Amino acid sequence: MKGKRRRGPENWLRKILVRHSRKVPKGMRQFHSSFRHFLFLLLGFFLLLLFYRYRFSEKLYFPGSVLQHKKIMEKEAKAEGVLSDLPVLYAIMQVESGGKLKDVMQSSESMGLPVNSLDTESSIRQGVRYYKGLKEKAEDLSLDERAVWQSYNYGSGFLDYLKNHGGAYQDRLAEDFAKEKSGGKRVPYRNPIAIAENGGYRYQYGNMFYARLIKQSIEKNREGNRVEFSIINKILMTASGVLFLYIMLLETFMTDSESTARVFKMTVRDLRGKNLKTLFKNQGIYNGLLGIALLYGTYRPGGNMELSVVVLSMMFLVAVYGGFSSDKSILLKQGGLPFLSLLSLFLRW
């Protein structure tokens, strides 16, 4: 019939939703609204944190000749449960062969085979297994990672030697072991570490500098992953921290002052209300702790990038919530500096 409203499923659904919304108490509607805002802020926080993890994920700083074996190395390390030791395994490969020999991990001898008997994939598989076995034995003997590194070159007998000579790795013991096994026979070794220490020689048994070479390679990789705050980062983050300490000053220590009333666009009389005054003081402590945490993350030795990103994200998202729920100027006044700080970190200004 002309003019008759069409009754489709969507109209029935709309009527049900409208009828239901009228039945929901006002307090419950406010709860739903606040809960949606909370979920929005939580999502924003995790997105910022995920972006940080993506932007500053750990990279590998080893030669291309070593990293060309990355796929096989990761597969074997995962199979043996030593994925977290990948930097050590790449360092071993770098010291053993630079990734350029067929037996890249020089692991043939650990199977009782002649040198360079294994193909590349078999070499990596055996090298990872051998490393894992040494690591487990060292843990049983309460020996540290340097003992494991040196044992990859000397063999598992070196772990027993350490246990019987003080129970801890020392460079001197690595030298004594090689001297004993070689009968004191020396060979030239023009490595910078050896030249600086003894003029350029080693004993003709393994390499007594092996653990130090591994450590050098690992530290170079760590250095490549080190993220330091720039001057711009520190200026913006310091300003953000000071801003939140100033907010604490207003809310906690100058709660009913003219300055606080002017900043928060309220009357002094309102601020002197018992409930509001208590609320302001508590909120001020929260803001002050955020400021202190940010300054700590900025200026502690070495800095703490992840802590700083977490605190700045909280500062910014709280300002976003205040801007949408109360006064839009809060978004700029309270959230502007944390936002610029985050931007400077992510863009590496």
Secondary structure, DSSP 8 states (H G I E B T S, - for coil): -TT-----HHHHHHHHHHHHHHHS-HHHHHHHHHHHHHHHHHHHHHHHHHHHHHHT-----S-HHHHTTHHHHHHHHHHHT-GGGHHHHHHHHHHHTTT-SSSTT--GGGGT--TT-S-HHHHHHHHHHHHHHHHHHHHHTT--HHHHHHHHHH-THHHHHHHTTTSS--HHHHHHHHHHHHTT-EEE---HHHHHHHSSEEESSS-TTHHHHHHHHHHHHHHHH-----HHHHHHHHHHHHHHHHHHIIIIISTTSHHHHHHHT--HHHHTSHHHHHHHHHHHHHHHHHHHHHHHHHHSTT--HHHHHHHHHHHHHHHHHHHHHT-THHHHHTTHHHHHHHHHHHTT-
